[in-house]
């Protein structure tokens, strides 16, 4: 079982790296991109015998306590069997 965790800056936090990438895309004539927000991606391999509710609880706890700075970041995740 794998968990895919995506960490991004909160919408209220400025994202200078995303703005720089967006500016570069505009200069390269990629006119269809309205905004760029950068983030982090983590892939966690979970023990096979863990049930789905335990896996969700553990992934949420890890993401909240270890992978994100809750002041400026938020996370989403998905679990694949």
N, C-alpha and C positions, 0 to 999 in steps of 0.2 A: 504494500500500500504506500502510495506517495502523496505528500501534501505539497502543494505549490502555493507559496506565500508571496504576495506582492505588497511592497511597502512604498508609499508615496508621501510626499509632503502634503499637509493639509491645504485645502484651497485658499485659506487665508494667509498662507506663508509664501513669501516671494521665492521664486525658483530661478536664480540667475543662470544656472546651467541650462535649464529648459529654454530660457529666453535667448541665450546665446545660440543654441541649436536652431531655434525658430528663425532667428535673424540670418543664420547661414543658409537655411533652406530657402528663405525668401530671395537671398542673393543668387542662389543657384536656380531660380525660376520655378521652384516648387510652390506654386501659388495656392494650391488647394488645402494647405495645412494652416489651420486657424490658431492652434496653440500647441505647445510641447511642454509636457511635465515629465521630469525624469524621476527615477525611483530605483528600487532594489528588488531583486528576485531571489528567493531561497527555495530550494527543493529539499524536503525532508523525507527520508525513507523511514517508514514506521514499521514496527513489528507486525508480521502477517496475522497474528492471532488477535489483534486488538479489534474490538467492535467499533462500529461507526461513531457512536456517541462518545466513547472514550477518546477516539482519535480526534474528533472535533474539539472536545474540551482541552485536550493536551496541546493541539496546534494553536488554539486561541490563546492559551496561557503562555506558550513559548513566544508567540508573536507579540503579545502585549508586554511580557516581562523581559524579553531578551532582544528581539529583533527590531523593535521600534522605540523611538523616543516619543512618548505619548504627548509631549508638549507641542511638537511640530509635525509628527507623522501619524498616518493612519494605515491600516492594512486591510487587505481582503485575502481570501484563500479559497482553494478548492482541493478536494481530496479525490484521488482516483484509486479505484480498487485494483 
